[in-house]
Amino acid sequence: MTSLLDLLAGSPSLLALGEPTHGESAFLQVRNEAFMTLAEHGYRSIALESDRAAGLIADEFVQGAAVTLDLALTEGFSHGFGAAPANRDLLLRMREWNAGRPAEERLRFHGFDAPLEIEGAPSPRRYLTRVCHFLGLDREAEIDELVGEDARWSDTAAIWEPGRSVGRSSDAQRLRVIADDLLSELYLQAPRRPEGWQAAFVHATSAVALLRYHAAAAAPLAPEERFAGLAGVRDALMAENLLAIRAAEAHRGPTLVFAHNTHLQRHRSTMTMGGTELSWAGAGAIVASLLGDRYAVIVGSLGESPALGIGAPAASTYEGGLQQRVGLPGCVRASDIGPAERREHDYRYFPLDQAAIENADAVLHIPTGVDATVLAARILALPGVEQMLASEENGSPEGAWGDRFFFVGPDRRQPFATIVEHDVPGFDEASQLDRPGVFRLNLDLGRTEFERLFGFPPKAFEGHRDAFDFARLDTLLPHPCYALYAFGSVVMPGPQMLPEIDRLLAIAHSRATDRHERAARRATDQPE
């Protein structure tokens, strides 16, 4: 996606890439490709809409430390984002890039969110305690006494009932003083304790962020005003983190930021709640005002998402117009997009509008997400194809129910393509298909195409098995079990892969058609 940089007027130090919804894997998969391409052009870090303190664990894995991938995914992300298969791939690709490279060329992973949700926030205990450990200060008993029970901090009802929040209590006020004291001590000790200082600083600022948020939750305001206030505080904390990340990365190269459009847009965020129009400055609006043209924004746009149940947009909408211009994921200059209608809004998708277009540098439009149904439709569009859907009714084993098998001709002896969504314990588990939403397309490539793609013949596969990560998305690989028969596979191919998928489907379909026609000729030639 080198064209992404061509669309920008200058050379931003902070390039924001937005998504209009969470849960559509295509945006994360395109993001991964974009970031690895940007790395070739000098970008050295990525910042995601995830807890900054948790991100320290993910970055340890990326840097090659003795942190397991499972730990990096479960504790290195917040908001459940570690479960996204594309985030697994991102960490692995960054770690592979870093292997053997000098420090100035290594990629760094950052979260830029605070350790909280809009609906609630934990106590600052563990963040303050970690800073005390780093500094060698014995203040844990004092902190524990002031924090008390964690449940009184994490009470979600306090977000809507200020009287239940502890954010403006004397204990909370005292904790804010302690957090401020610890920050001062961190700076004083920096000259003699540089190792681990940045991580301790992140934990200290996370504690400050939580205490600020709890104080905002305790504000005696009407629910609508309090919600806008909390949203604004969270975005301000995000902006503060982004600026700190840029300060740390300034000498190494630009940073790609990935988050929901609403956190990255230059214009103010708005929403209607209880008949009241609410408005606040998002992280992007804050950062843009301070960085000027060093901040660039590419907002995300989506046509369809089978995974989220989002259908095709009306032609009169911004997304509908882009759908007609962009056949595959691609960027369009915002200045080249004319006026259109706003798509109907629902909780799954925040549509483009005039303000989003006017305040963006470009728009990344993804025409459709890709799931098993989308791929099946492309296969069934080929001539003479029949599908068998594994089910209890046709005697398929329970572990295969829902898997799809595609044939040419009625004999159904050898599928030329399959789409599977389940691991087979003890036999086919390398692709980790039991992860939510994960599926794998398998294709009969034939010996010639198999060797052209992988550089060795099918019979030599076992000698090369260890070179492949069979759980990686968007990557054409030998089939983990049937490579000996010249089958290849792709786990969750994203929309950017569809042209190559169509090419390989044509090869597999042609082979199946030839087999069917040969069988038909043999049957005709049999003596009566």
C-alpha positions in Angstrom: 0.0 0.0 0.0 2.7 2.5 -0.9 0.0 4.6 -2.6 -1.1 5.4 1.0 1.9 7.7 1.4 1.4 9.2 -2.1 -2.0 10.5 -1.1 -0.5 12.7 1.7 0.6 16.2 1.0 3.5 16.2 3.5 5.4 13.7 5.6 3.5 13.3 8.9 5.2 12.1 12.0 1.9 10.7 13.2 -0.3 9.0 10.6 -3.7 8.0 11.9 -5.6 5.2 10.2 -9.2 4.8 11.4 -11.9 2.1 11.3 -15.6 2.9 11.4 -16.4 0.0 13.6 -14.8 -2.6 15.8 -15.2 -6.3 14.9 -14.6 -6.3 11.1 -11.3 -8.2 10.7 -10.6 -6.7 7.2 -9.6 -3.4 8.7 -7.0 -5.1 10.9 -5.7 -7.2 8.1 -5.3 -4.3 5.8 -3.7 -2.3 8.6 -1.1 -5.1 9.1 -0.1 -4.9 5.4 0.0 -1.1 5.5 2.2 -1.0 8.6 4.7 -3.5 7.3 4.9 -1.5 4.0 5.3 1.7 6.0 8.1 0.0 7.9 10.0 -0.2 4.6 9.6 3.6 4.4 11.0 4.4 7.8 8.0 4.0 10.1 9.2 2.4 13.4 6.2 2.2 15.7 2.5 1.5 15.8 0.0 2.7 18.4 -3.3 0.9 18.9 -6.5 1.8 20.8 -5.5 -0.4 23.7 -4.2 0.2 27.2 -0.8 1.8 27.2 0.5 -0.1 30.3 -0.7 -3.4 29.0 1.0 -2.7 25.7 4.3 -2.9 27.5 3.9 -6.6 27.6 3.0 -6.9 23.9 6.1 -4.8 23.1 8.3 -7.1 25.2 7.2 -10.0 22.9 7.8 -7.9 19.8 11.3 -7.1 21.0 12.1 -10.8 21.3 12.0 -11.1 25.1 11.1 -14.3 26.9 7.4 -13.5 26.8 5.0 -16.0 25.3 2.7 -15.1 22.5 -0.3 -16.2 24.6 0.7 -13.9 27.4 1.3 -11.0 25.0 -2.2 -11.5 23.6 -4.1 -12.0 26.8 -2.3 -9.4 28.9 -0.8 -7.1 26.3 -4.1 -5.8 25.0 -7.2 -4.4 26.6 -10.8 -4.4 25.5 -10.5 -8.0 24.4 -8.5 -6.9 21.3 -5.9 -9.7 21.9 -8.5 -12.2 20.7 -8.5 -10.7 17.2 -6.5 -13.1 15.0 -5.0 -10.2 13.0 -3.5 -8.8 16.2 -1.7 -12.1 16.7 -0.3 -11.8 13.2 0.8 -8.2 13.9 2.9 -9.1 16.9 4.5 -12.0 15.1 5.4 -10.0 12.0 6.9 -7.2 14.1 8.9 -9.7 16.1 10.2 -11.3 12.9 11.1 -7.9 11.4 13.1 -7.1 14.6 15.1 -10.3 14.7 18.8 -9.3 14.1 18.1 -5.6 13.5 19.8 -2.8 15.4 17.8 -0.8 17.9 17.2 2.2 15.6 15.5 -0.1 13.0 13.4 -2.2 15.3 9.6 -1.8 15.4 7.9 -0.8 18.7 4.4 -1.6 19.8 2.4 0.9 21.8 -1.1 1.1 23.3 -2.4 4.7 23.6 -5.6 4.2 25.6 -5.9 4.6 29.3 -6.6 1.4 31.4 -10.4 2.0 31.5 -13.7 1.7 29.7 -16.3 4.4 29.4 -18.5 2.4 31.7 -16.0 2.0 34.5 -12.4 2.0 35.6 -10.4 0.0 38.1 -8.5 1.2 41.2 -5.0 2.7 40.7 -3.5 0.2 43.3 -1.4 -2.0 41.0 0.0 0.9 39.0 1.1 2.9 42.1 2.5 -0.3 43.6 4.6 -1.0 40.5 6.1 2.5 40.6 6.9 2.1 44.3 8.7 -1.2 43.5 10.8 0.4 40.8 11.7 3.3 43.1 12.4 1.2 46.1 9.8 3.1 48.2 7.8 1.4 50.9 4.4 3.1 50.6 2.3 0.0 49.8 0.5 -0.1 53.2 -0.4 3.6 52.8 -1.7 3.0 49.3 -3.7 -0.1 50.3 -5.3 1.7 53.2 -6.4 4.6 50.9 -7.6 2.4 48.1 -9.6 0.0 50.3 -11.7 -2.5 48.5 -11.2 -2.5 44.7 -14.9 -3.1 44.2 -15.8 0.4 45.3 -13.7 1.8 42.4 -14.9 -0.6 39.7 -18.6 -0.2 40.5 -20.1 0.5 37.1 -23.1 2.2 38.6 -20.8 5.0 39.7 -20.5 6.2 36.1 -24.1 7.1 36.1 -24.6 7.9 39.8 -21.9 10.4 41.0 -22.8 9.8 44.6 -21.5 6.3 44.3 -18.1 7.3 43.0 -15.1 7.6 45.2 -13.3 9.9 42.7 -13.6 13.0 44.8 -13.3 11.5 48.3 -10.5 12.5 50.6 -8.9 9.1 50.0 -8.9 9.7 46.2 -7.5 13.2 46.7 -4.7 11.8 48.9 -3.9 9.1 46.2 -3.6 11.8 43.6 -1.0 13.6 45.7 0.9 10.3 46.1 0.8 9.7 42.3 2.2 13.2 41.8 4.9 12.6 44.3 5.9 9.4 42.6 6.2 11.1 39.3 8.5 13.7 40.8 10.6 11.0 42.3 10.8 9.2 39.0 12.3 12.2 37.3 14.7 12.7 40.2 16.0 9.1 39.9 16.1 9.0 36.1 19.8 9.9 35.8 20.8 6.8 37.8 18.0 4.4 36.9 17.4 4.6 33.1 16.8 0.9 32.7 13.1 0.3 33.2 12.3 4.0 33.7 10.0 4.3 30.7 7.8 1.4 31.9 7.6 2.9 35.4 6.7 6.2 33.9 3.8 4.6 31.9 2.5 2.9 35.1 2.7 6.2 37.0 0.8 8.1 34.3 -1.7 5.3 34.1 -2.4 5.8 37.9 -2.8 9.5 37.3 -5.2 8.9 34.4 -7.4 6.6 36.5 -7.6 9.1 39.3 -8.5 11.8 36.9 -11.2 9.7 35.4 -12.7 8.7 38.7 -12.8 12.4 39.7 -14.7 13.2 36.5 -17.1 10.3 37.3 -17.9 11.9 40.6 -18.8 15.3 39.1 -22.3 16.3 40.2 -23.7 16.8 36.7 -26.7 15.6 34.7 -26.1 12.2 33.1 -25.7 13.6 29.6 -23.1 16.2 30.7 -21.3 13.6 32.7 -21.1 11.2 29.8 -19.7 13.9 27.5 -17.3 14.9 30.2 -16.1 11.3 30.7 -15.7 10.8 27.0 -13.7 14.0 26.8 -11.4 13.0 29.6 -10.7 9.6 28.0 -9.9 11.3 24.7 -7.7 13.8 26.5 -5.8 10.9 28.1 -5.4 9.3 24.7 -4.0 12.5 23.3 -1.6 12.8 26.1 -0.4 9.3 25.5 0.0 9.8 21.8 2.1 12.9 22.3 4.3 11.0 24.8 4.7 8.2 22.4 5.7 10.6 19.6 8.2 12.2 22.0 9.8 8.8 22.7 9.8 7.8 19.0 10.7 11.2 17.4 14.4 10.2 16.9 13.5 6.9 15.3 10.8 7.6 12.7 7.1 8.2 12.2 4.3 6.3 14.0 1.1 4.7 12.6 -1.9 5.1 14.9 -4.9 2.7 14.5 -8.2 3.2 16.3 -11.9 4.0 15.7 -12.5 7.0 13.5 -14.1 8.9 16.3 -10.9 8.9 18.3 -8.7 10.0 15.4 -10.8 12.6 13.5 -9.8 16.2 13.5 -13.2 17.6 14.1 -15.1 17.5 17.4 -17.1 14.4 18.4 -20.8 14.8 18.8 -23.7 12.6 19.9 -27.3 13.1 20.9 -28.3 11.7 24.3 -31.6 12.2 26.0 -32.5 14.9 23.5 -29.3 16.8 24.2 -26.6 17.4 21.7 -23.3 16.6 23.2 -19.8 17.6 21.9 -16.2 17.1 23.0 -12.7 17.2 21.5 -11.5 13.8 20.6 -7.9 12.7 20.8 -7.4 13.4 17.1 -8.8 17.0 17.4 -6.4 17.6 20.3 -3.3 16.2 18.7 -4.1 17.9 15.3 -4.3 21.3 17.0 -0.9 20.7 18.6 1.0 19.0 15.7 -0.5 20.7 12.7 0.5 19.2 9.4 2.7 16.6 11.3 -0.6 14.8 11.9 -2.5 13.2 9.0 -5.8 11.3 9.1 -7.1 8.5 6.9 -10.6 7.6 8.0 -12.0 4.1 7.4 -15.1 3.4 5.3 -16.9 0.1 4.9 -19.3 -1.2 2.2 -20.5 -4.6 3.6 -19.6 -6.8 6.5 -21.1 -10.3 6.6 -19.5 -10.8 10.0 -21.4 -7.8 11.5 -24.6 -8.2 9.5 -24.0 -4.9 7.6 -25.5 -4.9 4.2 -24.7 -3.0 1.0 -24.9 0.8 1.3 -27.3 2.9 -0.8 -25.7 4.3 -3.9 -26.6 7.8 -2.8 -24.4 7.6 0.4 -20.7 8.3 0.7 -20.0 4.6 1.1 -22.2 3.8 -1.8 -20.2 6.2 -4.1 -16.9 4.7 -2.9 -18.3 1.2 -3.4 -18.6 2.1 -7.1 -15.1 3.5 -7.4 -13.1 1.1 -5.3 -13.3 -2.6 -6.1 -10.6 -3.7 -3.6 -9.4 -2.0 -0.4 -7.9 1.3 -1.4 -7.5 4.9 -0.5 -9.1 7.9 -2.1 -8.1 11.6 -1.5 -10.8 13.2 0.6 -10.8 16.2 -1.7 -11.8 13.9 -4.6 -15.0 12.8 -2.8 -18.1 14.8 -3.6 -21.2 15.5 -1.5 -23.4 12.6 -0.7 -26.0 11.4 1.8 -25.2 10.1 5.2 -25.7 6.4 5.6 -28.2 5.3 8.3 -26.4 5.0 11.6 -26.6 2.1 14.0 -24.6 0.8 16.9 -22.4 -1.4 14.6 -21.1 1.3 12.2 -20.4 5.0 12.4 -21.0 6.2 8.8 -19.1 8.9 6.9 -20.5 12.4 6.8 -19.5 15.7 5.4 -17.5 16.7 8.5 -15.5 13.4 8.3 -14.7 14.0 4.7 -13.8 17.7 5.1 -11.4 17.0 8.0 -9.6 13.9 6.6 -6.7 13.7 4.3 -7.9 10.5 2.7 -10.5 7.7 3.0 -9.6 4.0 3.2 -12.6 2.1 1.7 -13.1 -1.6 2.2 -15.9 -2.8 -0.1 -16.6 -6.0 1.9 -15.3 -8.1 4.7 -14.7 -11.7 3.7 -16.2 -14.7 5.5 -16.8 -18.3 4.6 -20.2 -17.3 2.9 -18.5 -14.7 0.7 -15.9 -17.2 -0.5 -18.5 -19.9 -1.0 -20.5 -17.6 -3.3 -17.4 -16.9 -5.4 -16.7 -20.6 -5.8 -20.3 -21.5 -6.6 -20.2 -18.9 -9.4 -17.8 -21.0 -11.3 -19.3 -23.3 -14.0 -20.7 -26.7 -12.9 -19.8 -26.4 -9.2 -21.7 -28.2 -6.6 -21.4 -27.7 -2.9 -21.8 -30.2 -0.1 -22.4 -28.7 3.4 -21.3 -31.1 6.1 -24.2 -31.8 8.5 -25.8 -34.4 10.7 -28.3 -35.2 8.0 -25.7 -36.3 5.5 -23.8 -38.3 8.1 -20.8 -36.0 8.5 -18.9 -36.2 11.8 -20.1 -33.6 14.3 -16.7 -31.8 14.3 -17.1 -31.0 10.6 -20.7 -29.7 10.7 -20.8 -26.4 8.7 -17.7 -27.2 6.6 -18.1 -26.8 2.9 -16.8 -29.1 0.1 -16.9 -28.1 -3.6 -17.0 -30.4 -6.6 -17.3 -30.4 -10.3 -19.7 -33.2 -11.4 -22.1 -35.3 -9.4 -19.7 -38.1 -8.3 -18.3 -36.0 -5.5 -15.2 -38.1 -5.1 -12.6 -35.4 -4.8 -13.3 -31.8 -3.9 -11.2 -29.1 -5.6 -11.8 -26.7 -2.8 -13.0 -26.8 0.8 -13.8 -24.2 3.4 -13.4 -25.5 7.0 -14.1 -23.8 10.3 -13.0 -26.5 12.8 -9.9 -28.1 14.1 -9.7 -31.9 14.0 -8.2 -32.9 17.3 -5.0 -34.9 16.9 -5.0 -34.5 13.1 -5.5 -30.9 11.9 -4.9 -28.3 14.6 -2.0 -26.3 13.2 -4.3 -23.5 11.8 -6.1 -22.9 15.1 -9.4 -22.9 13.4 -11.3 -23.1 16.7 -10.6 -19.4 17.3 -13.8 -17.3 17.0 -14.6 -16.4 13.4 -11.6 -18.2 11.9 -11.9 -20.3 8.8 -9.6 -21.8 6.1 -9.8 -22.0 2.4 -8.1 -25.1 0.9 -7.3 -25.5 -2.8 -6.1 -28.3 -5.1 -3.2 -26.5 -6.7 -1.6 -29.4 -8.6 2.1 -30.2 -8.5 3.2 -27.6 -11.0 1.6 -24.6 -9.3 2.4 -25.9 -5.8 6.1 -26.1 -6.6 6.0 -22.7 -8.4 4.5 -21.1 -5.3 6.5 -22.8 -2.5 9.8 -23.7 -4.2 9.6 -27.5 -3.6 7.5 -30.3 -4.8 4.6 -31.7 -2.7 6.4 -34.9 -1.8 9.2 -32.7 -0.1 6.7 -30.9 2.2 7.6 -32.7 5.5 11.2 -31.4 5.2 9.9 -27.8 5.0 6.9 -28.0 7.5 8.7 -26.2 10.3 9.2 -23.1 8.1 5.5 -22.3 8.1 3.1 -20.7 10.6 -0.1 -22.4 9.6 -2.3 -20.1 11.9 -1.2 -16.9 10.1 -3.9 -15.0 8.1 -3.7 -13.7 4.5 -0.8 -16.1 3.7 -0.9 -18.8 1.0 0.6 -21.9 2.6 0.9 -25.6 1.9 -2.0 -27.4 3.5 -0.8 -28.7 6.9 -2.2 -32.1 6.3 -2.7 -32.5 2.5 0.3 -30.7 1.1 1.6 -34.1 -0.1 -1.4 -34.1 -2.5 -0.5 -30.6 -3.7 -3.2 -28.8 -1.7 -2.6 -25.2 -0.5 -4.5 -23.2 2.1 -5.2 -19.7 3.3 -6.5 -18.8 6.7 -9.1 -16.0 6.7 -8.0 -14.3 3.4 -8.8 -10.6 3.6 -10.4 -8.6 0.7 -7.0 -7.5 -0.5 -6.3 -11.2 -1.4 -9.4 -11.8 -3.5 -7.6 -11.4 -6.9 -5.1 -14.0 -6.0 -7.8 -16.2 -4.5 -9.7 -16.0 -7.8 -6.6 -16.9 -9.8 -6.0 -20.0 -7.6 -9.6 -21.0 -7.7 -9.5 -20.9 -11.5 -6.5 -23.3 -11.4 -8.2 -25.7 -9.0 -11.5 -25.5 -10.9 -9.8 -26.2 -14.2 -8.1 -29.3 -12.7 -11.5 -30.6 -11.4 -13.2 -29.9 -14.7 -10.5 -31.9 -16.5 -10.9 -34.8 -14.1 -14.7 -34.8 -14.6 -14.4 -34.7 -18.3 -11.9 -37.5 -18.4 -14.1 -39.6 -16.2 -17.1 -38.9 -18.4 -15.1 -40.0 -21.5 -14.0 -43.2 -19.9 -17.5 -44.0 -18.9 -18.6 -43.4 -22.5 -15.9 -45.6 -23.9 -16.8 -48.6 -21.7 -18.2 -51.5 -23.8 -21.8 -52.3 -23.2 
